[in-house]
Amino acid sequence: MALDPREIEREILQALKNSLSQAWPAVSSYAVIETKKIAKRLIEIERLYRNGSISENEAQLLLDEELHHTRLVLLTFQGLSQISVERAISSAVSAISASVNSSIGFNLCSTGGGSRDH
């Protein structure tokens, strides 16, 4: 079953909104943009992995890159700590992990944050 980008966006956005509730008015427009980028990247990863163009490791690196970018964007907001941003990203990845991992066929999104340590 292919990923539904709208559903992925909805789940990520809700997780970010819940995690960043106090800062949500300030970050919401940026969070929407970042959410769309993550969903688009996941669809691209799924397509590339299914047609054999990338390996599991390459898929993970592509996702890590997108999540890292989202972290950087969120960290530009005054009052958001690295811990709160990490928790928000982890919550977003957890929200989509079951559907993404099931669709793609391997553990791309771990519930521990979806990204390897850099």
The first five atom37 places (N, CA, C, CB, O) and aatype in JSON, in Angstrom:
{
  "aatype": [12, 0, 10, 3, 14, 1, 6, 9, 6, 1, 6, 9, 10, 5, 0, 10, 11, 2, 15, 10, 15, 5, 0, 17, 14, 0, 19, 15, 15, 18, 0, 19, 9, 6, 16, 11, 11, 9, 0, 11, 1, 10, 9, 6, 9, 6, 1, 10, 18, 1, 2, 7, 15, 9, 15, 6, 2, 6, 0, 5, 10, 10, 10, 3, 6, 6, 10, 8, 8, 16, 1, 10, 19, 10, 10, 16, 13, 5, 7, 10, 15, 5, 9, 15, 19, 6, 1, 0, 9, 15, 15, 0, 19, 15, 0, 9, 15, 0, 15, 19, 2, 15, 15, 9, 7, 13, 2, 10, 4, 15, 16, 7, 7, 7, 15, 1, 3, 8],
  "atom_mask": [
    [1, 1, 1, 1, 1],
    [1, 1, 1, 1, 1],
    [1, 1, 1, 1, 1],
    [1, 1, 1, 1, 1],
    [1, 1, 1, 1, 1],
    [1, 1, 1, 1, 1],
    [1, 1, 1, 1, 1],
    [1, 1, 1, 1, 1],
    [1, 1, 1, 1, 1],
    [1, 1, 1, 1, 1],
    [1, 1, 1, 1, 1],
    [1, 1, 1, 1, 1],
    [1, 1, 1, 1, 1],
    [1, 1, 1, 1, 1],
    [1, 1, 1, 1, 1],
    [1, 1, 1, 1, 1],
    [1, 1, 1, 1, 1],
    [1, 1, 1, 1, 1],
    [1, 1, 1, 1, 1],
    [1, 1, 1, 1, 1],
    [1, 1, 1, 1, 1],
    [1, 1, 1, 1, 1],
    [1, 1, 1, 1, 1],
    [1, 1, 1, 1, 1],
    [1, 1, 1, 1, 1],
    [1, 1, 1, 1, 1],
    [1, 1, 1, 1, 1],
    [1, 1, 1, 1, 1],
    [1, 1, 1, 1, 1],
    [1, 1, 1, 1, 1],
    [1, 1, 1, 1, 1],
    [1, 1, 1, 1, 1],
    [1, 1, 1, 1, 1],
    [1, 1, 1, 1, 1],
    [1, 1, 1, 1, 1],
    [1, 1, 1, 1, 1],
    [1, 1, 1, 1, 1],
    [1, 1, 1, 1, 1],
    [1, 1, 1, 1, 1],
    [1, 1, 1, 1, 1],
    [1, 1, 1, 1, 1],
    [1, 1, 1, 1, 1],
    [1, 1, 1, 1, 1],
    [1, 1, 1, 1, 1],
    [1, 1, 1, 1, 1],
    [1, 1, 1, 1, 1],
    [1, 1, 1, 1, 1],
    [1, 1, 1, 1, 1],
    [1, 1, 1, 1, 1],
    [1, 1, 1, 1, 1],
    [1, 1, 1, 1, 1],
    [1, 1, 1, 0, 1],
    [1, 1, 1, 1, 1],
    [1, 1, 1, 1, 1],
    [1, 1, 1, 1, 1],
    [1, 1, 1, 1, 1],
    [1, 1, 1, 1, 1],
    [1, 1, 1, 1, 1],
    [1, 1, 1, 1, 1],
    [1, 1, 1, 1, 1],
    [1, 1, 1, 1, 1],
    [1, 1, 1, 1, 1],
    [1, 1, 1, 1, 1],
    [1, 1, 1, 1, 1],
    [1, 1, 1, 1, 1],
    [1, 1, 1, 1, 1],
    [1, 1, 1, 1, 1],
    [1, 1, 1, 1, 1],
    [1, 1, 1, 1, 1],
    [1, 1, 1, 1, 1],
    [1, 1, 1, 1, 1],
    [1, 1, 1, 1, 1],
    [1, 1, 1, 1, 1],
    [1, 1, 1, 1, 1],
    [1, 1, 1, 1, 1],
    [1, 1, 1, 1, 1],
    [1, 1, 1, 1, 1],
    [1, 1, 1, 1, 1],
    [1, 1, 1, 0, 1],
    [1, 1, 1, 1, 1],
    [1, 1, 1, 1, 1],
    [1, 1, 1, 1, 1],
    [1, 1, 1, 1, 1],
    [1, 1, 1, 1, 1],
    [1, 1, 1, 1, 1],
    [1, 1, 1, 1, 1],
    [1, 1, 1, 1, 1],
    [1, 1, 1, 1, 1],
    [1, 1, 1, 1, 1],
    [1, 1, 1, 1, 1],
    [1, 1, 1, 1, 1],
    [1, 1, 1, 1, 1],
    [1, 1, 1, 1, 1],
    [1, 1, 1, 1, 1],
    [1, 1, 1, 1, 1],
    [1, 1, 1, 1, 1],
    [1, 1, 1, 1, 1],
    [1, 1, 1, 1, 1],
    [1, 1, 1, 1, 1],
    [1, 1, 1, 1, 1],
    [1, 1, 1, 1, 1],
    [1, 1, 1, 1, 1],
    [1, 1, 1, 1, 1],
    [1, 1, 1, 1, 1],
    [1, 1, 1, 0, 1],
    [1, 1, 1, 1, 1],
    [1, 1, 1, 1, 1],
    [1, 1, 1, 1, 1],
    [1, 1, 1, 1, 1],
    [1, 1, 1, 1, 1],
    [1, 1, 1, 1, 1],
    [1, 1, 1, 0, 1],
    [1, 1, 1, 0, 1],
    [1, 1, 1, 0, 1],
    [1, 1, 1, 1, 1],
    [1, 1, 1, 1, 1],
    [1, 1, 1, 1, 1],
    [1, 1, 1, 1, 1]
  ],
  "atom_positions": [
    [[0.84, -1.18, 0.0], [0.0, 0.0, 0.0], [0.89, 1.24, 0.0], [-0.96, 0.0, 1.21], [1.78, 1.36, 0.83]],
    [[0.65, 2.16, -0.91], [1.44, 3.38, -1.03], [1.05, 4.38, 0.06], [1.25, 4.0, -2.42], [-0.08, 4.4, 0.55]],
    [[2.02, 5.18, 0.43], [1.79, 6.21, 1.43], [0.84, 7.28, 0.9], [3.1, 6.85, 1.86], [0.86, 7.61, -0.29]],
    [[0.01, 7.8, 1.77], [-0.9, 8.89, 1.45], [-0.27, 10.18, 1.98], [-2.34, 8.65, 2.06], [-0.21, 10.38, 3.19]],
    [[0.2, 11.06, 1.09], [0.9, 12.25, 1.57], [0.05, 13.15, 2.46], [1.39, 13.04, 0.39], [0.57, 13.75, 3.4]],
    [[-1.23, 13.24, 2.19], [-2.1, 14.09, 3.02], [-2.24, 13.53, 4.42], [-3.49, 14.22, 2.38], [-2.26, 14.28, 5.4]],
    [[-2.33, 12.22, 4.53], [-2.43, 11.59, 5.84], [-1.12, 11.75, 6.62], [-2.79, 10.09, 5.7], [-1.13, 12.03, 7.82]],
    [[-0.01, 11.58, 5.93], [1.3, 11.77, 6.56], [1.42, 13.21, 7.06], [2.45, 11.43, 5.56], [1.84, 13.43, 8.19]],
    [[1.07, 14.17, 6.23], [1.12, 15.58, 6.63], [0.25, 15.83, 7.85], [0.67, 16.48, 5.47], [0.67, 16.5, 8.8]],
    [[-0.96, 15.29, 7.83], [-1.89, 15.5, 8.94], [-1.32, 14.95, 10.24], [-3.25, 14.84, 8.64], [-1.36, 15.62, 11.28]],
    [[-0.78, 13.74, 10.19], [-0.25, 13.1, 11.4], [0.97, 13.85, 11.93], [0.11, 11.64, 11.11], [1.1, 14.05, 13.14]],
    [[1.87, 14.25, 11.05], [3.06, 14.99, 11.48], [2.65, 16.33, 12.08], [4.03, 15.2, 10.3], [3.12, 16.7, 13.15]],
    [[1.79, 17.04, 11.39], [1.37, 18.36, 11.84], [0.7, 18.29, 13.21], [0.43, 19.0, 10.83], [0.96, 19.12, 14.08]],
    [[-0.16, 17.31, 13.41], [-0.83, 17.17, 14.7], [0.17, 16.87, 15.81], [-1.9, 16.06, 14.64], [0.07, 17.42, 16.91]],
    [[1.13, 16.02, 15.53], [2.15, 15.69, 16.53], [2.99, 16.93, 16.87], [3.06, 14.55, 16.03], [3.28, 17.18, 18.04]],
    [[3.38, 17.69, 15.86], [4.15, 18.9, 16.11], [3.33, 19.92, 16.9], [4.63, 19.52, 14.79], [3.84, 20.55, 17.83]],
    [[2.08, 20.07, 16.53], [1.21, 21.02, 17.22], [1.06, 20.64, 18.69], [-0.18, 21.07, 16.54], [1.12, 21.51, 19.56]],
    [[0.88, 19.36, 18.96], [0.75, 18.91, 20.35], [2.04, 19.13, 21.13], [0.36, 17.44, 20.39], [2.01, 19.53, 22.29]],
    [[3.17, 18.85, 20.49], [4.46, 18.97, 21.17], [4.9, 20.42, 21.38], [5.51, 18.24, 20.37], [5.56, 20.74, 22.37]],
    [[4.53, 21.26, 20.46], [4.99, 22.66, 20.51], [3.84, 23.61, 20.82], [5.63, 23.05, 19.18], [3.81, 24.74, 20.34]],
    [[2.9, 23.15, 21.62], [1.66, 23.89, 21.84], [1.87, 25.34, 22.27], [0.84, 23.19, 22.88], [1.18, 26.23, 21.76]],
    [[2.79, 25.59, 23.18], [2.99, 26.96, 23.64], [3.58, 27.86, 22.56], [3.91, 26.97, 24.86], [3.26, 29.05, 22.49]],
    [[4.41, 27.3, 21.72], [5.05, 28.09, 20.66], [4.28, 28.01, 19.34], [6.47, 27.62, 20.45], [4.67, 28.64, 18.36]],
    [[3.19, 27.24, 19.31], [2.5, 26.97, 18.06], [2.12, 28.23, 17.27], [1.26, 26.18, 18.34], [2.33, 28.26, 16.06]],
    [[1.59, 29.27, 17.9], [1.24, 30.46, 17.1], [2.42, 31.02, 16.31], [0.68, 31.54, 18.0], [2.26, 31.49, 15.19]],
    [[3.59, 30.97, 16.89], [4.78, 31.51, 16.22], [5.34, 30.57, 15.16], [5.85, 31.81, 17.24], [5.86, 31.04, 14.14]],
    [[5.24, 29.27, 15.38], [5.9, 28.31, 14.48], [4.96, 27.65, 13.48], [6.57, 27.25, 15.29], [5.42, 26.95, 12.58]],
    [[3.68, 27.85, 13.62], [2.72, 27.06, 12.82], [2.92, 27.17, 11.32], [1.32, 27.5, 13.15], [2.88, 26.16, 10.62]],
    [[3.14, 28.37, 10.81], [3.27, 28.49, 9.34], [4.54, 27.79, 8.85], [3.3, 29.97, 8.92], [4.54, 27.2, 7.77]],
    [[5.6, 27.85, 9.64], [6.83, 27.14, 9.27], [6.66, 25.63, 9.42], [8.0, 27.63, 10.13], [7.18, 24.85, 8.61]],
    [[5.94, 25.23, 10.45], [5.7, 23.8, 10.67], [4.9, 23.2, 9.51], [4.96, 23.58, 12.0], [5.16, 22.07, 9.1]],
    [[3.95, 23.94, 9.0], [3.15, 23.45, 7.86], [4.07, 23.23, 6.65], [2.02, 24.47, 7.5], [3.97, 22.2, 5.98]],
    [[4.94, 24.17, 6.38], [5.86, 24.04, 5.25], [6.78, 22.85, 5.44], [6.69, 25.33, 5.07], [6.97, 22.06, 4.52]],
    [[7.36, 22.72, 6.63], [8.27, 21.61, 6.91], [7.56, 20.26, 6.84], [8.91, 21.78, 8.28], [8.13, 19.28, 6.37]],
    [[6.32, 20.22, 7.31], [5.53, 19.0, 7.26], [5.33, 18.55, 5.82], [4.17, 19.21, 7.95], [5.45, 17.36, 5.51]],
    [[5.02, 19.47, 4.95], [4.84, 19.15, 3.53], [6.13, 18.61, 2.93], [4.38, 20.39, 2.75], [6.11, 17.67, 2.13]],
    [[7.26, 19.2, 3.32], [8.55, 18.74, 2.81], [8.86, 17.32, 3.28], [9.66, 19.69, 3.25], [9.35, 16.5, 2.51]],
    [[8.59, 17.04, 4.54], [8.84, 15.69, 5.07], [7.96, 14.68, 4.35], [8.57, 15.63, 6.61], [8.45, 13.62, 3.93]],
    [[6.69, 14.99, 4.19], [5.78, 14.06, 3.49], [6.23, 13.83, 2.06], [4.33, 14.61, 3.51], [6.24, 12.7, 1.58]],
    [[6.61, 14.9, 1.38], [7.08, 14.78, 0.0], [8.33, 13.91, -0.06], [7.36, 16.17, -0.61], [8.45, 13.06, -0.95]],
    [[9.24, 14.1, 0.87], [10.48, 13.32, 0.89], [10.16, 11.85, 1.16], [11.46, 13.87, 1.97], [10.78, 10.97, 0.56]],
    [[9.22, 11.57, 2.05], [8.86, 10.18, 2.33], [8.26, 9.5, 1.1], [7.87, 10.12, 3.5], [8.55, 8.32, 0.85]],
    [[7.46, 10.21, 0.35], [6.88, 9.66, -0.87], [7.99, 9.36, -1.87], [5.83, 10.64, -1.49], [7.99, 8.32, -2.52]],
    [[8.94, 10.28, -1.98], [10.09, 10.1, -2.87], [10.94, 8.9, -2.43], [10.95, 11.38, -2.91], [11.35, 8.09, -3.26]],
    [[11.19, 8.79, -1.14], [11.96, 7.67, -0.6], [11.27, 6.35, -0.91], [12.17, 7.82, 0.91], [11.9, 5.38, -1.33]],
    [[9.97, 6.31, -0.68], [9.21, 5.09, -0.95], [9.34, 4.69, -2.42], [7.72, 5.3, -0.58], [9.59, 3.52, -2.72]],
    [[9.17, 5.64, -3.32], [9.26, 5.36, -4.75], [10.65, 4.86, -5.14], [8.91, 6.62, -5.56], [10.79, 3.85, -5.84]],
    [[11.67, 5.56, -4.68], [13.04, 5.18, -5.01], [13.43, 3.83, -4.44], [14.0, 6.24, -4.51], [14.11, 3.04, -5.1]],
    [[12.98, 3.55, -3.22], [13.31, 2.27, -2.59], [12.6, 1.13, -3.31], [12.92, 2.29, -1.09], [13.19, 0.08, -3.57]],
    [[11.33, 1.33, -3.63], [10.57, 0.27, -4.3], [11.11, -0.06, -5.68], [9.12, 0.68, -4.41], [11.06, -1.21, -6.11]],
    [[11.62, 0.94, -6.38], [12.14, 0.63, -7.72], [13.62, 0.26, -7.7], [11.93, 1.82, -8.64], [14.24, 0.11, -8.76]],
    [[14.2, 0.12, -6.5], [15.57, -0.35, -6.37], [16.64, 0.69, -6.6], [0.0, 0.0, 0.0], [17.82, 0.35, -6.73]],
    [[16.27, 1.95, -6.65], [17.23, 3.02, -6.9], [18.06, 3.38, -5.67], [16.52, 4.24, -7.39], [19.17, 3.9, -5.79]],
    [[17.53, 3.11, -4.48], [18.26, 3.39, -3.25], [18.15, 2.2, -2.29], [17.71, 4.68, -2.58], [17.22, 1.41, -2.36]],
    [[19.13, 2.1, -1.42], [19.16, 1.05, -0.4], [18.44, 1.53, 0.86], [20.63, 0.65, -0.07], [18.02, 2.69, 0.95]],
    [[18.29, 0.65, 1.83], [17.71, 1.04, 3.11], [18.55, 2.14, 3.76], [17.61, -0.18, 4.06], [18.01, 3.11, 4.28]],
    [[19.87, 1.98, 3.71], [20.75, 2.98, 4.3], [20.6, 4.33, 3.61], [22.21, 2.51, 4.22], [20.55, 5.36, 4.29]],
    [[20.53, 4.34, 2.31], [20.35, 5.59, 1.58], [18.99, 6.22, 1.89], [20.48, 5.36, 0.07], [18.87, 7.44, 2.01]],
    [[17.97, 5.38, 2.02], [16.64, 5.89, 2.4], [16.7, 6.55, 3.77], [15.6, 4.74, 2.4], [16.13, 7.63, 3.96]],
    [[17.39, 5.92, 4.7], [17.52, 6.48, 6.04], [18.26, 7.81, 6.01], [18.24, 5.5, 6.97], [17.89, 8.75, 6.7]],
    [[19.31, 7.87, 5.21], [20.07, 9.12, 5.1], [19.22, 10.25, 4.52], [21.31, 8.9, 4.23], [19.32, 11.39, 4.97]],
    [[18.39, 9.95, 3.53], [17.51, 10.97, 2.95], [16.51, 11.48, 3.99], [16.76, 10.4, 1.74], [16.26, 12.68, 4.07]],
    [[15.94, 10.56, 4.77], [15.0, 10.98, 5.81], [15.73, 11.79, 6.89], [14.31, 9.77, 6.44], [15.24, 12.82, 7.33]],
    [[16.89, 11.31, 7.3], [17.68, 12.03, 8.31], [17.96, 13.47, 7.86], [19.0, 11.3, 8.58], [17.87, 14.4, 8.65]],
    [[18.31, 13.62, 6.59], [18.6, 14.95, 6.05], [17.37, 15.86, 6.18], [19.04, 14.85, 4.58], [17.5, 17.02, 6.58]],
    [[16.21, 15.34, 5.84], [14.99, 16.15, 5.9], [14.64, 16.5, 7.34], [13.82, 15.41, 5.25], [14.27, 17.64, 7.63]],
    [[14.76, 15.53, 8.24], [14.46, 15.8, 9.65], [15.45, 16.79, 10.25], [14.47, 14.49, 10.46], [15.08, 17.63, 11.07]],
    [[16.7, 16.69, 9.84], [17.73, 17.63, 10.32], [17.37, 19.06, 9.89], [19.13, 17.24, 9.78], [17.48, 20.0, 10.68]],
    [[16.95, 19.2, 8.66], [16.55, 20.52, 8.17], [15.38, 21.07, 8.99], [16.16, 20.45, 6.67], [15.38, 22.25, 9.35]],
    [[14.41, 20.23, 9.29], [13.26, 20.66, 10.09], [13.71, 21.09, 11.48], [12.22, 19.53, 10.19], [13.23, 22.09, 12.01]],
    [[14.64, 20.34, 12.07], [15.19, 20.73, 13.37], [15.79, 22.14, 13.31], [16.27, 19.73, 13.83], [15.52, 22.98, 14.16]],
    [[16.59, 22.37, 12.28], [17.25, 23.67, 12.14], [16.22, 24.8, 12.01], [18.18, 23.67, 10.93], [16.38, 25.86, 12.62]],
    [[15.2, 24.59, 11.24], [14.16, 25.61, 11.07], [13.49, 25.89, 12.42], [13.1, 25.16, 10.03], [13.33, 27.05, 12.8]],
    [[13.11, 24.85, 13.14], [12.42, 25.05, 14.42], [13.32, 25.68, 15.47], [11.89, 23.72, 14.93], [12.85, 26.43, 16.33]],
    [[14.6, 25.39, 15.41], [15.53, 25.95, 16.39], [15.77, 27.45, 16.19], [16.84, 25.22, 16.33], [16.36, 28.09, 17.07]],
    [[15.35, 28.0, 15.09], [15.52, 29.43, 14.87], [14.54, 30.26, 15.7], [15.36, 29.76, 13.4], [14.71, 31.48, 15.82]],
    [[13.54, 29.63, 16.26], [12.54, 30.36, 17.03], [12.99, 30.54, 18.47], [11.19, 29.65, 16.99], [13.35, 29.58, 19.15]],
    [[12.95, 31.78, 18.92], [13.33, 32.09, 20.29], [12.38, 31.38, 21.24], [13.32, 33.63, 20.54], [11.16, 31.38, 21.04]],
    [[12.93, 30.78, 22.25], [12.12, 30.1, 23.25], [12.0, 28.61, 23.02], [0.0, 0.0, 0.0], [11.56, 27.89, 23.91]],
    [[12.39, 28.12, 21.85], [12.37, 26.69, 21.6], [13.76, 26.12, 21.87], [11.91, 26.37, 20.15], [14.73, 26.5, 21.22]],
    [[13.82, 25.24, 22.81], [15.1, 24.61, 23.14], [15.35, 23.42, 22.23], [15.13, 24.18, 24.62], [14.44, 22.91, 21.57]],
    [[16.58, 22.98, 22.22], [16.91, 21.8, 21.43], [16.13, 20.6, 21.94], [18.42, 21.53, 21.47], [15.7, 19.75, 21.15]],
    [[15.95, 20.51, 23.24], [15.2, 19.38, 23.81], [13.75, 19.4, 23.34], [15.26, 19.42, 25.35], [13.21, 18.37, 22.96]],
    [[13.12, 20.58, 23.35], [11.71, 20.63, 22.92], [11.57, 20.33, 21.44], [11.12, 22.01, 23.23], [10.6, 19.7, 21.02]],
    [[12.53, 20.77, 20.64], [12.5, 20.48, 19.2], [12.72, 18.99, 18.96], [13.56, 21.3, 18.45], [12.02, 18.39, 18.15]],
    [[13.67, 18.39, 19.65], [13.92, 16.94, 19.52], [12.69, 16.14, 19.91], [15.12, 16.52, 20.38], [12.34, 15.16, 19.24]],
    [[12.03, 16.55, 20.98], [10.8, 15.85, 21.41], [9.71, 15.99, 20.36], [10.31, 16.4, 22.75], [8.98, 15.03, 20.09]],
    [[9.59, 17.16, 19.77], [8.57, 17.38, 18.73], [8.85, 16.53, 17.5], [8.52, 18.86, 18.33], [7.93, 15.92, 16.95]],
    [[10.1, 16.48, 17.07], [10.47, 15.65, 15.91], [10.23, 14.18, 16.23], [11.95, 15.87, 15.51], [9.69, 13.44, 15.4]],
    [[10.62, 13.76, 17.41], [10.41, 12.36, 17.83], [8.93, 12.01, 17.84], [11.02, 12.11, 19.21], [8.53, 10.93, 17.4]],
    [[8.12, 12.92, 18.34], [6.68, 12.71, 18.37], [6.1, 12.6, 16.96], [5.99, 13.85, 19.12], [5.25, 11.76, 16.69]],
    [[6.58, 13.45, 16.06], [6.12, 13.41, 14.67], [6.5, 12.1, 14.0], [6.69, 14.58, 13.87], [5.68, 11.5, 13.3]],
    [[7.73, 11.66, 14.21], [8.19, 10.4, 13.61], [7.41, 9.22, 14.2], [9.71, 10.2, 13.85], [7.03, 8.3, 13.48]],
    [[7.17, 9.26, 15.5], [6.39, 8.2, 16.13], [4.97, 8.13, 15.56], [6.32, 8.42, 17.64], [4.42, 7.04, 15.39]],
    [[4.4, 9.29, 15.27], [3.04, 9.34, 14.74], [2.91, 8.67, 13.38], [2.58, 10.77, 14.64], [1.85, 8.13, 13.05]],
    [[3.98, 8.7, 12.6], [3.91, 8.13, 11.24], [4.65, 6.8, 11.09], [4.47, 9.12, 10.25], [4.58, 6.18, 10.04]],
    [[5.34, 6.37, 12.13], [6.22, 5.2, 11.99], [5.5, 3.94, 11.53], [6.91, 4.93, 13.3], [5.99, 3.25, 10.63]],
    [[4.37, 3.63, 12.11], [3.68, 2.38, 11.74], [3.27, 2.39, 10.27], [2.44, 2.17, 12.62], [3.5, 1.41, 9.56]],
    [[2.66, 3.48, 9.81], [2.19, 3.51, 8.42], [3.35, 3.56, 7.44], [1.27, 4.72, 8.2], [3.32, 2.89, 6.41]],
    [[4.37, 4.35, 7.75], [5.52, 4.46, 6.85], [6.28, 3.14, 6.79], [6.45, 5.59, 7.29], [6.58, 2.64, 5.7]],
    [[6.6, 2.59, 7.94], [7.37, 1.34, 7.97], [6.63, 0.2, 7.3], [7.71, 0.97, 9.41], [7.23, -0.62, 6.6]],
    [[5.33, 0.14, 7.5], [4.52, -0.9, 6.87], [4.51, -0.73, 5.35], [3.1, -0.88, 7.42], [4.63, -1.7, 4.6]],
    [[4.35, 0.49, 4.91], [4.26, 0.75, 3.48], [5.59, 0.52, 2.77], [3.79, 2.16, 3.23], [5.63, -0.06, 1.68]],
    [[6.67, 0.98, 3.38], [7.96, 0.89, 2.71], [8.6, -0.49, 2.86], [8.91, 1.95, 3.25], [9.4, -0.9, 2.03]],
    [[8.24, -1.2, 3.93], [8.71, -2.57, 4.08], [9.94, -2.76, 4.94], [0.0, 0.0, 0.0], [10.49, -3.86, 5.0]],
    [[10.39, -1.71, 5.61], [11.47, -1.84, 6.59], [11.34, -0.71, 7.61], [12.88, -1.82, 5.9], [10.54, 0.2, 7.43]],
    [[12.14, -0.78, 8.67], [12.03, 0.17, 9.77], [12.74, 1.48, 9.45], [12.6, -0.44, 11.04], [13.8, 1.77, 9.99]],
    [[12.15, 2.26, 8.56], [12.71, 3.57, 8.21], [12.52, 4.56, 9.34], [12.05, 4.1, 6.93], [13.45, 5.29, 9.69]],
    [[11.34, 4.6, 9.9], [11.02, 5.54, 10.98], [11.01, 4.79, 12.29], [9.64, 6.23, 10.73], [10.1, 4.01, 12.57]],
    [[12.03, 5.02, 13.09], [12.04, 4.39, 14.41], [11.28, 5.28, 15.38], [13.5, 4.15, 14.91], [11.26, 6.5, 15.23]],
    [[10.65, 4.67, 16.37], [9.89, 5.44, 17.35], [10.81, 6.22, 18.28], [8.99, 4.53, 18.16], [10.34, 7.02, 19.08]],
    [[12.1, 6.0, 18.18], [13.05, 6.76, 18.97], [13.43, 8.09, 18.34], [0.0, 0.0, 0.0], [14.28, 8.8, 18.88]],
    [[12.83, 8.44, 17.21], [13.14, 9.74, 16.6], [13.37, 9.68, 15.12], [0.0, 0.0, 0.0], [13.4, 10.72, 14.46]],
    [[13.53, 8.49, 14.56], [13.62, 8.34, 13.13], [14.94, 8.7, 12.53], [0.0, 0.0, 0.0], [15.11, 8.66, 11.31]],
    [[15.88, 9.05, 13.36], [17.13, 9.54, 12.82], [18.28, 8.99, 13.62], [17.17, 11.06, 12.81], [18.19, 8.82, 14.84]],
    [[19.34, 8.71, 12.95], [20.56, 8.25, 13.62], [21.29, 9.46, 14.18], [21.49, 7.46, 12.65], [21.1, 10.58, 13.71]],
    [[22.11, 9.22, 15.16], [22.91, 10.3, 15.73], [23.89, 10.8, 14.68], [23.66, 9.84, 16.99], [24.47, 10.01, 13.93]],
    [[24.08, 12.1, 14.63], [25.0, 12.7, 13.66], [26.22, 13.19, 14.37], [24.35, 13.86, 12.89], [27.13, 13.74, 13.74]]
  ]
}
